[in-house]
Amino acid sequence: MSEHDVERFNRWAAGYDRHFLQKLIFEPVQQTILEVAQSEVPNAKAILDVGCGTGRLLIAAEPRFPDARLEGVDAAVEMVKHAQGMLPAASHITFRQATAEKLPFPDGQFDLVFSTMTFHHWSDQGKGISEVARVLTPAGRWLLADFIATGFMRYIRRLFRLRRFPERRLLDPMLAAAGLRVLSQRRVPRIGAQVPVLAIGRPTLQTT
């Protein structure tokens, strides 16, 4: 994230969960992410949420993956503090401040990595992709949900130079450079094709 983005999310932390976009966009996206996660890697032992915000997604994931190690990172320290304060008493989720471009974990740690509506905030998307690839287990899945411009929105993106919101023709080469590719795609109900959930992994390990 840019310093401006981090400052903005630090200011928003206390009221972030009450924002109208939670029910409009974030809740349907997170529900779809969890459904795809259980379908792709039902026995995940370690899950990372990059850009975890206030921790809602991992808190919802914990009962679905009761045996998994759950980690969340966010660039905004106030978001991390709020997430830590929201944890249920018996929760084993860990939250810490970190960026996508410098994940504080050894190689090959996570069966699932989540990124929900955060990719467009990454200051160096190529480096962030490389970091996700590094911490994924060989058969792991990165579930990426963000605005991926399609159809008429591609021209809007180009007109207003919204470079942080990639088209698939630009995203796919960045993934390939890190040894990854999109293995499947799921639409989010009520949102449409502009915000898909992409299941990303290593192509040589794709199952049939």
FITORMI-285334 format. One record per atom (N, C-alpha, C): z negated, x, y; atom name; residue in one letter; residue number from 1. Coordinates in Angstrom, 3 decimals, padded with zeros to 6 digits. Each point is the difference from the previous one (the first is absolute). Example, Ala and Ser with C-alpha at 12.3 -4.5 7.8 and 13.67 -1.06 7.14 Angstrom:
        up      east     north  atom  res    n
  -007.800   013.190  -005.690     N    A    1
   000.000  -000.890   001.190    CA    A    1
   000.000   000.900   001.200     C    A    1
   000.720  -000.350   001.050     N    S    2
  -000.060   000.820   001.190    CA    S    2
  -000.730  -000.770   001.090     C    S    2
REM end
This chain:
        up      east     north  atom  res    n
   000.000   000.823  -001.201     N    M    1
   000.000  -000.823   001.201    CA    M    1
   000.000   000.862   001.258     C    M    1
   000.592  -000.528   001.056     N    S    2
  -000.122   000.643   001.294    CA    S    2
  -001.414  -000.218   000.533     C    S    2
  -000.390   000.841   000.958     N    E    3
  -001.328  -000.162   000.594    CA    E    3
  -000.139  -001.375   000.649     C    E    3
   001.080  -000.486   000.589     N    H    4
  -000.029  -001.325   000.630    CA    H    4
  -000.281  -001.086  -001.046     C    H    4
   000.666   000.077  -001.149     N    D    5
  -000.227  -000.983  -001.064    CA    D    5
  -001.441   000.058  -000.503     C    D    5
  -000.513   001.218  -000.199     N    V    6
  -001.371   000.147  -000.498    CA    V    6
  -000.984  -000.611   000.985     C    V    6
   000.175   000.278   001.269     N    E    7
  -000.895  -000.567   001.012    CA    E    7
   000.064  -001.523   000.002     C    E    7
   001.200  -000.523  -000.151     N    R    8
   000.177  -001.460  -000.002    CA    R    8
  -000.719  -000.635  -001.189     C    R    8
   000.146   000.585  -001.184     N    F    9
  -000.665  -000.559  -001.173    CA    F    9
  -001.513   000.199   000.046     C    F    9
  -000.448   001.053   000.629     N    N   10
  -001.445   000.151   000.195    CA    N   10
  -000.544  -001.133   000.858     C    N   10
   000.740  -000.391   001.033     N    R   11
  -000.432  -001.100   000.862    CA    R   11
   000.030  -001.331  -000.736     C    R   11
   000.969  -000.169  -000.891     N    W   12
   000.168  -001.274  -000.703    CA    W   12
  -000.959  -000.185  -001.179     C    W   12
  -000.647   001.038  -000.447     N    A   13
  -000.710  -000.030  -001.284    CA    A   13
  -000.959  -001.175  -000.135     C    A   13
  -000.841  -000.230   001.004     N    A   14
  -001.043  -001.024  -000.116    CA    A   14
   000.579  -001.398  -000.193     C    A   14
   001.116  -000.304   000.653     N    G   15
   000.571  -001.342  -000.102    CA    G   15
   001.255  -000.084  -000.830     C    G   15
   000.347   001.064  -000.694     N    Y   16
   001.280   000.075  -000.702    CA    Y   16
   000.142  -001.083  -001.070     C    Y   16
  -001.069  -000.269  -000.728     N    D   17
   000.075  -000.982  -001.091    CA    D   17
   000.154  -001.429   000.510     C    D   17
  -000.219  -000.231   001.292     N    R   18
   000.150  -001.347   000.562    CA    R   18
   001.350  -000.198   000.678     C    R   18
   000.836   001.024  -000.018     N    H   19
   001.305  -000.090   000.655    CA    H   19
   000.873  -001.036  -000.715     C    H   19
   000.817  -000.740   000.746     N    F   20
   000.819  -001.066  -000.584    CA    F   20
   001.002   000.529  -001.021     C    F   20
   000.362   001.273   000.105     N    L   21
   000.958   000.570  -000.952    CA    L   21
  -000.584   000.171  -001.401     C    L   21
  -001.329  -000.067  -000.112     N    Q   22
  -000.602   000.137  -001.331    CA    Q   22
   000.529  -001.086  -000.934     C    Q   22
  -000.108  -001.241   000.406     N    K   23
   000.458  -001.094  -000.867    CA    K   23
   001.519  -000.121  -000.008     C    K   23
   000.632   000.324   001.107     N    L   24
   001.445  -000.163   000.112    CA    L   24
   000.765   001.035  -000.819     C    L   24
  -000.449   001.245   000.035     N    I   25
   000.737   001.086  -000.653    CA    I   25
  -000.844   000.775  -000.995     C    I   25
  -001.160   000.492   000.424     N    F   26
  -000.738   000.952  -000.830    CA    F   26
  -000.511  -000.609  -001.301     C    F   26
  -000.517  -001.213   000.035     N    E   27
  -000.514  -000.600  -001.237    CA    E   27
   001.108  -000.249  -001.026     C    E   27
   001.146  -000.596   000.372     N    P   28
   001.080  -000.143  -000.995    CA    P   28
   000.497   001.346  -000.527     C    P   28
   000.093   000.999   000.862     N    V   29
   000.447   001.324  -000.440    CA    V   29
  -000.998   000.596  -000.990     C    V   29
  -001.282  -000.078   000.324     N    Q   30
  -001.005   000.583  -000.880    CA    Q   30
  -000.077  -000.731  -001.333     C    Q   30
   000.139  -001.314   000.006     N    Q   31
   000.011  -000.754  -001.243    CA    Q   31
   001.166   000.431  -000.884     C    Q   31
   001.167   000.184   000.614     N    T   32
   001.172   000.438  -000.760    CA    T   32
  -000.192   001.419  -000.519     C    T   32
  -000.558   000.873   000.814     N    I   33
  -000.285   001.377  -000.429    CA    I   33
  -000.869   000.004  -001.251     C    I   33
  -001.051  -000.820  -000.021     N    L   34
  -000.904  -000.035  -001.144    CA    L   34
   000.695  -000.543  -001.240     C    L   34
   000.849  -000.995   000.179     N    E   35
   000.751  -000.535  -001.148    CA    E   35
   000.936   001.061  -000.574     C    E   35
   000.691   000.713   000.869     N    V   36
   000.907   001.044  -000.456    CA    V   36
  -000.788   001.137  -000.651     C    V   36
  -001.145   000.338   000.567     N    A   37
  -000.831   001.071  -000.558    CA    A   37
  -000.413  -000.314  -001.424     C    A   37
  -000.442  -001.233  -000.241     N    Q   38
  -000.426  -000.371  -001.353    CA    Q   38
   001.179  -000.045  -000.961     C    Q   38
   001.178  -000.296   000.510     N    S   39
   001.186  -000.020  -000.841    CA    S   39
   000.494   001.405  -000.322     C    S   39
  -000.012   000.886   000.999     N    E   40
   000.554   001.341  -000.156    CA    E   40
  -000.945   000.942  -000.742     C    E   40
  -001.288  -000.013   000.374     N    V   41
  -000.973   000.926  -000.595    CA    V   41
  -001.296  -000.768  -000.278     C    V   41
  -000.014  -000.841  -001.043     N    P   42
  -001.157  -000.874  -000.233    CA    P   42
  -001.281   000.740  -000.337     C    P   42
   000.099   001.214  -000.504     N    N   43
  -001.189   000.764  -000.384    CA    N   43
  -000.223   001.201   000.901     C    N   43
   000.287  -000.159   001.272     N    A   44
  -000.165   001.101   000.950    CA    A   44
  -001.436   000.501   000.013     C    A   44
  -000.146   001.317  -000.014     N    K   45
  -001.321   000.625   000.016    CA    K   45
  -000.392   000.530   001.371     C    K   45
   000.987   000.146   000.890     N    A   46
  -000.286   000.485   001.351    CA    A   46
   001.019  -000.594   000.960     C    A   46
  -000.488  -000.553   001.110     N    I   47
   000.842  -000.690   000.972    CA    I   47
  -000.329   000.530   001.391     C    I   47
   001.034   000.274   000.780     N    L   48
  -000.154   000.472   001.374    CA    L   48
   000.699  -000.964   000.939     C    L   48
  -000.680  -000.367   001.090     N    D   49
   000.616  -000.805   001.053    CA    D   49
   000.159   000.882   001.231     C    D   49
   001.251   000.288   000.368     N    V   50
   000.298   000.853   001.159    CA    V   50
   000.191  -000.892   001.218     C    V   50
  -000.891   000.152   000.977     N    G   51
  -000.016  -000.914   001.137    CA    G   51
  -000.789  -001.239  -000.355     C    G   51
  -001.205   000.214  -000.512     N    C   52
  -000.804  -001.090  -000.591    CA    C   52
  -000.561  -000.961   001.022     C    C   52
   000.005   000.378   001.287     N    G   53
  -000.548  -000.901   000.999    CA    G   53
  -001.449  -000.341  -000.264     C    G   53
  -000.314  -001.280   000.006     N    T   54
  -001.380  -000.442  -000.207    CA    T   54
  -000.354  -000.178  -001.477     C    T   54
   000.885   000.409  -000.892     N    G   55
  -000.337   000.052  -001.419    CA    G   55
   000.217  -001.265  -000.788     C    G   55
   000.610  -001.013   000.597     N    R   56
   000.124  -001.294  -000.678    CA    R   56
   000.780   000.088  -001.310     C    R   56
   001.059   000.797  -000.021     N    L   57
   000.829   000.069  -001.201    CA    L   57
  -000.765   000.624  -001.165     C    L   57
  -000.701   001.084   000.221     N    L   58
  -000.745   000.622  -001.087    CA    L   58
  -001.179  -000.850  -000.447     C    L   58
  -000.629  -000.689   000.928     N    I   59
  -001.092  -000.900  -000.377    CA    I   59
   000.534  -001.112  -000.903     C    I   59
   001.196  -000.508   000.301     N    A   60
   000.621  -001.013  -000.851    CA    A   60
   000.465   000.586  -001.327     C    A   60
   000.377   001.287  -000.001     N    A   61
   000.484   000.635  -001.229    CA    A   61
  -001.129   000.325  -000.968     C    A   61
  -001.196   000.213   000.489     N    E   62
  -001.098   000.481  -000.849    CA    E   62
  -000.272  -000.898  -001.205     C    E   62
  -000.110  -001.332   000.148     N    P   63
  -000.224  -000.824  -001.199    CA    P   63
   001.193  -000.054  -000.943     C    P   63
   001.201   000.266   000.495     N    R   64
   001.187   000.011  -000.854    CA    R   64
   000.117   001.305  -000.788     C    R   64
  -000.553   001.075   000.554     N    F   65
   000.032   001.312  -000.640    CA    F   65
  -001.432   000.543  -000.067     C    F   65
  -000.860  -000.640  -000.793     N    P   66
  -001.431   000.343   000.031    CA    P   66
  -000.320   001.407  -000.474     C    P   66
   000.888   000.613  -000.767     N    D   67
  -000.256   001.344  -000.515    CA    D   67
   000.678   001.097   000.817     C    D   67
   000.675  -000.384   001.071     N    A   68
   000.773   000.969   000.775    CA    A   68
  -000.844   000.645   001.090     C    A   68
   000.299   001.243   000.269     N    R   69
  -000.518   000.686   001.193    CA    R   69
   000.832  -000.471   001.179     C    R   69
  -000.632  -000.452   001.065     N    L   70
   000.690  -000.583   001.147    CA    L   70
  -000.296   000.823   001.253     C    L   70
   001.054   000.484   000.633     N    E   71
  -000.130   000.835   001.191    CA    E   71
   000.870  -000.574   001.117     C    E   71
  -000.518   000.020   001.211     N    G   72
   000.775  -000.422   001.151    CA    G   72
  -000.068   001.023   001.105     C    G   72
   001.126   000.247   000.655     N    V   73
   000.028   000.911   001.145    CA    V   73
   000.660  -000.695   001.176     C    V   73
  -000.466   000.344   001.196     N    D   74
   000.594  -000.528   001.224    CA    D   74
  -000.166   001.044   001.093     C    D   74
   000.976   000.068   000.899     N    A   75
  -000.057   000.981   001.078    CA    A   75
  -001.006  -000.379   001.074     C    A   75
  -000.324  -001.301   000.112     N    A   76
  -000.894  -000.490   001.046    CA    A   76
  -001.432  -000.041  -000.507     C    A   76
  -000.859   000.809   000.576     N    V   77
  -001.368   000.122  -000.504    CA    V   77
  -000.767  -001.311   000.124     C    V   77
   000.272  -000.793   001.033     N    E   78
  -000.717  -001.270   000.157    CA    E   78
   000.402  -000.989  -001.089     C    E   78
   001.243   000.047  -000.458     N    M   79
   000.413  -000.823  -001.134    CA    M   79
  -000.775   000.409  -001.255     C    M   79
  -000.133   001.296  -000.203     N    V   80
  -000.738   000.494  -001.171    CA    V   80
  -001.457  -000.446   000.056     C    V   80
  -000.628   000.109   001.156     N    K   81
  -001.393  -000.424   000.144    CA    K   81
  -000.144  -001.495  -000.288     C    K   81
   000.942  -000.783   000.503     N    H   82
  -000.055  -001.444  -000.236    CA    H   82
   000.186  -000.299  -001.482     C    H   82
   000.922   000.690  -000.654     N    A   83
   000.225  -000.196  -001.437    CA    A   83
  -001.255   000.331  -000.791     C    A   83
  -000.658   001.089   000.344     N    Q   84
  -001.230   000.379  -000.695    CA    Q   84
  -001.084  -001.063   000.174     C    Q   84
  -000.052  -000.607   001.183     N    G   85
  -000.989  -001.037   000.254    CA    G   85
   000.296  -001.316  -000.692     C    G   85
   001.254  -000.203  -000.434     N    M   86
   000.388  -001.242  -000.656    CA    M   86
  -000.176   000.046  -001.517     C    M   86
  -000.352   001.148  -000.563     N    L   87
  -000.059   000.130  -001.450    CA    L   87
  -001.109  -000.857  -000.602     C    L   87
   000.297  -000.723  -001.087     N    P   88
  -001.061  -000.691  -000.737    CA    P   88
  -001.018   001.002  -000.540     C    P   88
  -001.206  -000.471  -000.243     N    A   89
  -001.104   000.895  -000.370    CA    A   89
   000.307   000.829  -001.239     C    A   89
   000.657  -000.577  -000.993     N    A   90
   000.238   000.701  -001.268    CA    A   90
   001.339   000.722  -000.048     C    A   90
   000.706   000.046   001.127     N    S   91
   001.334   000.584   000.006    CA    S   91
  -000.049   001.516  -000.152     C    S   91
   001.050   000.538  -000.649     N    H   92
   000.130   001.447  -000.154    CA    H   92
   001.200   000.548   000.768     C    H   92
   000.545  -000.798   000.919     N    I   93
   001.136   000.441   000.805    CA    I   93
  -000.443   001.079   000.978     C    I   93
   000.857   000.988   000.207     N    T   94
  -000.257   001.067   000.963    CA    T   94
   001.054  -000.042   001.097     C    T   94
  -000.455   000.026   001.246     N    F   95
   000.900   000.051   001.145    CA    F   95
  -000.235   001.295   000.769     C    F   95
   001.088   000.592   000.511     N    R   96
  -000.137   001.203   000.808    CA    R   96
   001.138   000.075   001.001     C    R   96
  -000.212   000.777   001.046     N    Q   97
   001.033   000.194   001.013    CA    Q   97
   000.976   001.065  -000.476     C    Q   97
   001.277  -000.331   000.016     N    A   98
   001.060   000.944  -000.357    CA    A   98
   001.330  -000.634   000.355     C    A   98
   001.033   000.820   000.096     N    T   99
   001.339  -000.489   000.304    CA    T   99
   000.880   000.065  -001.242     C    T   99
   001.075  -000.763   000.014     N    A  100
   000.949   000.019  -001.111    CA    A  100
   000.626   001.376  -000.171     C    A  100
   000.144   000.726   001.101     N    E  101
   000.659   001.299  -000.051    CA    E  101
  -000.893   001.111  -000.559     C    E  101
  -001.289  -000.287  -000.159     N    K  102
  -000.931   001.015  -000.519    CA    K  102
  -001.085  -000.706  -000.813     C    K  102
   000.359  -000.410  -001.205     N    L  103
  -000.939  -000.735  -000.848    CA    L  103
  -000.998   000.974  -000.631     C    L  103
  -001.296  -000.305   000.076     N    P  104
  -001.031   000.940  -000.457    CA    P  104
  -000.310  -000.128  -001.495     C    P  104
   001.036   000.083  -000.824     N    F  105
  -000.171  -000.168  -001.443    CA    F  105
   000.854   001.025  -000.746     C    F  105
  -000.444   000.419  -001.186     N    P  106
   000.824   000.887  -000.824    CA    P  106
   001.251  -000.709  -000.509     C    P  106
   000.908   000.773  -000.569     N    D  107
   001.249  -000.538  -000.539    CA    D  107
  -000.262  -000.952  -001.164     C    D  107
   000.892  -000.996  -000.138     N    G  108
   000.026  -000.850  -001.185    CA    G  108
  -001.256  -000.805  -000.252     C    G  108
  -000.581  -000.561   001.042     N    Q  109
  -001.290  -000.677  -000.124    CA    Q  109
   000.097  -001.507  -000.216     C    Q  109
   001.040  -000.650   000.532     N    F  110
  -000.025  -001.457   000.119    CA    F  110
   001.132  -000.666  -000.780     C    F  110
  -000.376  -001.042  -000.754     N    D  111
   000.974  -000.810  -000.731    CA    D  111
   000.699  -000.986   000.929     C    D  111
  -000.696  -000.420   001.045     N    L  112
   000.561  -000.919   000.990    CA    L  112
  -000.339   000.507   001.394     C    L  112
   000.975  -000.046   000.881     N    V  113
  -000.215   000.246   001.426    CA    V  113
   000.521  -001.214   000.752     C    V  113
  -000.810  -000.549   000.886     N    F  114
   000.396  -001.142   000.822    CA    F  114
   000.287   000.475   001.423     C    F  114
   001.010  -000.599   000.613     N    S  115
   000.247   000.165   001.441    CA    S  115
   000.475  -001.346   000.516     C    S  115
  -000.859  -000.708   000.707     N    T  116
   000.345  -001.340   000.470    CA    T  116
   000.089  -000.023   001.520     C    T  116
   001.217  -000.137   000.499     N    M  117
   000.263  -000.123   001.428    CA    M  117
  -000.530   001.198   000.791     C    M  117
   000.041   001.173  -000.625     N    T  118
  -000.457   001.216   000.679    CA    T  118
   001.089   001.058   000.112     C    T  118
   001.015  -000.078  -000.839     N    F  119
   001.012   001.049  -000.051    CA    F  119
   000.642   000.237   001.367     C    F  119
   000.223  -001.066   000.770     N    H  120
   000.654   000.162   001.301    CA    H  120
  -000.894   000.693   001.025     C    H  120
  -001.280   000.193  -000.339     N    H  121
  -000.903   000.734   000.886    CA    H  121
  -000.081   001.488  -000.354     C    H  121
   000.531   000.398  -001.152     N    W  122
  -000.105   001.405  -000.402    CA    W  122
   000.810   000.868   000.966     C    W  122
  -000.622   001.032   000.523     N    S  123
   000.689   000.846   000.984    CA    S  123
   001.098   000.841  -000.630     C    S  123
  -000.160   000.385  -001.265     N    D  124
   001.022   000.761  -000.720    CA    D  124
   000.195  -000.678  -001.358     C    D  124
   000.939  -000.928  -000.062     N    Q  125
   000.163  -000.800  -001.211    CA    Q  125
   000.427   000.841  -001.194     C    Q  125
   000.855   000.984   000.218     N    G  126
   000.422   000.857  -001.097    CA    G  126
  -001.164   000.764  -000.608     C    G  126
  -000.860   000.545   000.848     N    K  127
  -001.159   000.743  -000.488    CA    K  127
  -000.976  -000.934  -000.701     C    K  127
  -000.176  -001.211   000.541     N    G  128
  -000.878  -000.972  -000.642    CA    G  128
   000.499  -000.381  -001.381     C    G  128
   001.310  -000.193  -000.136     N    I  129
   000.585  -000.311  -001.305    CA    I  129
  -000.267   001.142  -000.984     C    I  129
   000.174   001.226   000.454     N    S  130
  -000.263   001.154  -000.866    CA    S  130
  -001.452   000.044  -000.450     C    S  130
  -000.911  -000.360   000.892     N    E  131
  -001.417  -000.011  -000.353    CA    E  131
  -000.309  -001.093  -001.029     C    E  131
   000.593  -001.172   000.186     N    V  132
  -000.194  -001.068  -000.986    CA    V  132
   000.526   000.447  -001.363     C    V  132
   001.190   000.593  -000.010     N    A  133
   000.568   000.489  -001.260    CA    A  133
  -000.910   001.037  -000.645     C    A  133
  -000.607   000.830   000.815     N    R  134
  -000.874   001.059  -000.516    CA    R  134
  -001.232  -000.567  -000.702     C    R  134
  -000.611  -001.036   000.567     N    V  135
  -001.257  -000.503  -000.570    CA    V  135
   000.224  -001.049  -001.094     C    V  135
   001.244  -000.468  -000.174     N    L  136
   000.298  -000.957  -001.070    CA    L  136
  -000.056   000.679  -001.368     C    L  136
  -000.498  -000.722  -000.991     N    T  137
   000.135   000.461  -001.378    CA    T  137
   001.480  -000.080  -000.396     C    T  137
   000.406   000.693  -001.077     N    P  138
   001.425   000.004  -000.368    CA    P  138
   000.620  -001.386  -000.166     C    P  138
  -000.744  -000.941  -000.543     N    A  139
   000.518  -001.357  -000.187    CA    A  139
  -000.555  -000.972   001.044     C    A  139
  -000.568   000.531   001.089     N    G  140
  -000.624  -000.844   001.014    CA    G  140
   001.011  -000.775   000.824     C    G  140
  -000.508  -000.961   000.743     N    R  141
   000.825  -000.834   000.870    CA    R  141
  -000.576  -000.019   001.415     C    R  141
   000.895   000.190   000.952     N    W  142
  -000.333  -000.197   001.407    CA    W  142
   000.539  -001.360   000.400     C    W  142
  -000.894  -000.897   000.402     N    L  143
   000.395  -001.342   000.415    CA    L  143
   000.035  -000.026   001.525     C    L  143
   001.202  -000.020   000.521     N    L  144
   000.229   000.077   001.438    CA    L  144
   000.446  -001.356   000.519     C    L  144
  -000.745  -000.539   000.949     N    A  145
   000.378  -001.249   000.665    CA    A  145
   000.084   000.274   001.495     C    A  145
   001.166  -000.209   000.557     N    D  146
   000.176   000.209   001.440    CA    D  146
   001.290  -000.691   000.423     C    D  146
   000.267   000.024   001.304     N    F  147
   001.239  -000.575   000.500    CA    F  147
   001.156   000.911  -000.400     C    F  147
   000.878  -000.488  -000.854     N    I  148
   001.204   000.722  -000.406    CA    I  148
   001.181  -000.817   000.509     C    I  148
   000.634   000.480   001.032     N    A  149
   001.031  -000.793   000.672    CA    A  149
   001.186  -000.274  -000.923     C    A  149
   000.355  -001.281  -000.125     N    T  150
   001.163  -000.420  -000.771    CA    T  150
   000.798  -001.007   000.822     C    T  150
   001.258  -000.233  -000.409     N    G  151
   000.817  -001.004   000.669    CA    G  151
   000.108   000.231   001.493     C    G  151
  -000.116  -001.098   000.779     N    F  152
   000.141   000.068   001.450    CA    F  152
  -001.053   000.896   000.634     C    F  152
  -001.208   000.104  -000.632     N    M  153
  -001.076   000.806   000.570    CA    M  153
   000.352   001.485   000.042     C    M  153
   000.955   000.418  -000.801     N    R  154
   000.427   001.402   000.076    CA    R  154
   000.584   000.315   001.378     C    R  154
   000.720  -000.960   000.563     N    Y  155
   000.622   000.229   001.298    CA    Y  155
  -001.045  -000.075   001.120     C    Y  155
  -000.995  -000.879  -000.161     N    I  156
  -001.110  -000.041   000.957    CA    I  156
  -000.733   001.335  -000.009     C    I  156
  -000.250   000.528  -001.208     N    R  157
  -000.692   001.289  -000.133    CA    R  157
   000.769   001.100   000.725     C    R  157
   001.322   000.019  -000.203     N    R  158
   000.805   001.049   000.618    CA    R  158
   000.070  -000.183   001.515     C    R  158
   000.124  -001.256   000.453     N    L  159
   000.103  -000.274   001.426    CA    L  159
  -001.230   000.477   000.751     C    L  159
  -001.182  -000.276  -000.560     N    F  160
  -001.253   000.353   000.677    CA    F  160
  -000.578   001.331  -000.490     C    F  160
   000.774   000.706  -000.831     N    R  161
  -000.389   001.326  -000.476    CA    R  161
  -001.395  -000.005  -000.651     C    R  161
  -000.200  -000.953  -000.890     N    L  162
  -001.280  -000.126  -000.710    CA    L  162
   000.024   000.914  -001.216     C    L  162
  -000.048   001.291   000.249     N    R  163
   000.211   000.983  -001.056    CA    R  163
  -001.104   000.024  -001.046     C    R  163
  -001.169  -000.463   000.345     N    R  164
  -001.096   000.025  -000.975    CA    R  164
   000.149  -001.074  -001.071     C    R  164
   000.860  -000.981   000.247     N    F  165
   000.246  -001.053  -000.978    CA    F  165
   001.315   000.325  -000.713     C    F  165
  -000.057   000.592  -001.181     N    P  166
   001.238   000.510  -000.613    CA    P  166
   000.823  -001.094  -000.662     C    P  166
   001.275   000.269  -000.113     N    E  167
   000.872  -000.758  -000.889    CA    E  167
  -000.028   000.692  -001.359     C    E  167
   000.389  -000.739  -001.047     N    R  168
   000.009   000.617  -001.328    CA    R  168
   000.936   001.206  -000.056     C    R  168
   001.103  -000.022   000.748     N    R  169
   000.935   001.112  -000.043    CA    R  169
  -000.628   001.278   000.547     C    R  169
  -001.053  -000.138   000.805     N    L  170
  -000.720   001.159   000.530    CA    L  170
  -001.244   000.315  -000.825     C    L  170
  -000.652  -001.042  -000.517     N    L  171
  -001.199   000.208  -000.799    CA    L  171
   000.318   000.665  -001.334     C    L  171
   001.051  -000.436  -000.661     N    D  172
   000.304   000.518  -001.338    CA    D  172
   000.182   001.518  -000.033     C    D  172
   000.726   000.610   000.950     N    P  173
   000.098   001.460  -000.029    CA    P  173
  -001.339   000.705   000.228     C    P  173
  -000.889  -000.577   000.822     N    M  174
  -001.314   000.603   000.193    CA    M  174
  -000.802  -000.030  -001.297     C    M  174
   000.103  -001.118  -000.731     N    L  175
  -000.678  -000.094  -001.287    CA    L  175
   000.580   001.012  -000.984     C    L  175
   001.329   000.093  -000.042     N    A  176
   000.655   000.907  -000.943    CA    A  176
  -000.408   001.446   000.244     C    A  176
  -000.197   000.365   001.262     N    A  177
  -000.410   001.366   000.323    CA    A  177
  -001.361   000.343  -000.581     C    A  177
  -000.830  -001.030  -000.250     N    A  178
  -001.325   000.204  -000.598    CA    A  178
  -000.008  -000.297  -001.492     C    A  178
   001.192  -000.234  -000.583     N    G  179
   000.087  -000.288  -001.433    CA    G  179
  -000.357  -001.419  -000.366     C    G  179
   000.136  -000.914   000.953     N    L  180
  -000.374  -001.394  -000.218    CA    L  180
   001.203  -000.906   000.258     C    L  180
  -000.101  -001.234  -000.503     N    R  181
   000.968  -001.029   000.383    CA    R  181
  -000.609  -001.371  -000.228     C    R  181
   000.624  -001.014   000.597     N    V  182
  -000.459  -001.378  -000.172    CA    V  182
   000.381  -000.458  -001.402     C    V  182
  -001.007  -000.422  -000.780     N    L  183
   000.221  -000.446  -001.369    CA    L  183
   000.080  -001.516  -000.110     C    L  183
  -000.669  -000.712   000.913     N    S  184
   000.088  -001.460   000.023    CA    S  184
  -000.398  -000.483   001.382     C    S  184
   000.293  -001.262   000.269     N    Q  185
  -000.259  -000.572   001.311    CA    Q  185
  -000.446  -001.443  -000.163     C    Q  185
  -000.995  -000.414   000.791     N    R  186
  -000.511  -001.375  -000.041    CA    R  186
  -000.048  -000.559   001.419     C    R  186
   000.489  -001.198   000.174     N    R  187
  -000.095  -000.664   001.294    CA    R  187
  -001.405  -000.558   000.189     C    R  187
  -000.440  -000.021   001.251     N    V  188
  -001.297  -000.573   000.335    CA    V  188
   000.197  -001.452   000.384     C    V  188
  -000.670  -000.950  -000.669     N    P  189
   000.177  -001.412   000.334    CA    P  189
  -000.283  -000.290   001.472     C    P  189
   000.838  -000.844   000.578     N    R  190
  -000.131  -000.503   001.366    CA    R  190
   000.353   001.032   001.060     C    R  190
   000.353   001.204  -000.397     N    I  191
   000.346   001.027   000.986    CA    I  191
   001.490   000.320  -000.039     C    I  191
   000.581   000.015  -001.189     N    G  192
   001.425   000.249  -000.113    CA    G  192
   000.323   001.438  -000.353     C    G  192
   001.270   000.332   000.116     N    A  193
   000.506   001.270  -000.507    CA    A  193
  -000.341   001.186   000.882     C    A  193
  -000.455  -000.225   001.224     N    Q  194
  -000.235   001.118   000.914    CA    Q  194
  -001.254   000.800  -000.355     C    Q  194
  -000.928  -000.575  -000.769     N    V  195
  -001.223   000.706  -000.392    CA    V  195
  -000.126  -000.064  -001.515     C    V  195
   000.759   000.810  -000.726     N    P  196
  -000.121   000.014  -001.458    CA    P  196
  -001.150   000.885  -000.451     C    P  196
  -000.416  -000.182  -001.242     N    V  197
  -000.885   000.960  -000.661    CA    V  197
   000.874   000.839  -000.922     C    V  197
   000.092   001.285   000.282     N    L  198
   000.810   000.913  -000.785    CA    L  198
  -000.902   000.766  -000.961     C    L  198
   000.340  -000.041  -001.286     N    A  199
  -000.709   000.807  -001.000    CA    A  199
   000.785   001.288  -000.171     C    A  199
  -000.610   001.096   000.407     N    I  200
   000.670   001.298   000.073    CA    I  200
  -000.629   000.955  -001.011     C    I  200
   000.842   000.752  -000.698     N    G  201
  -000.513   000.956  -000.969    CA    G  201
   001.037   001.054  -000.307     C    G  201
  -000.270   000.781  -001.025     N    R  202
   000.923   001.053  -000.422    CA    R  202
   001.057  -000.604  -000.918     C    R  202
   001.269   000.152   000.322     N    P  203
   001.058  -000.712  -000.740    CA    P  203
   000.090   000.377  -001.461     C    P  203
  -000.318   001.225  -000.360     N    T  204
   000.135   000.400  -001.404    CA    T  204
  -001.026  -000.658  -000.895     C    T  204
  -001.023  -000.595   000.618     N    L  205
  -001.052  -000.626  -000.777    CA    L  205
   000.069  -001.516   000.075     C    L  205
   001.080  -000.562   000.524     N    Q  206
   000.143  -001.445   000.081    CA    Q  206
   000.097  -000.587  -001.404     C    Q  206
  -000.761  -001.064  -000.236     N    T  207
   000.023  -000.664  -001.291    CA    T  207
   001.034  -001.102   000.014     C    T  207
   000.489  -000.361  -001.192     N    T  208
   000.996  -001.065  -000.090    CA    T  208
  -000.615  -001.234  -000.635     C    T  208
REM end
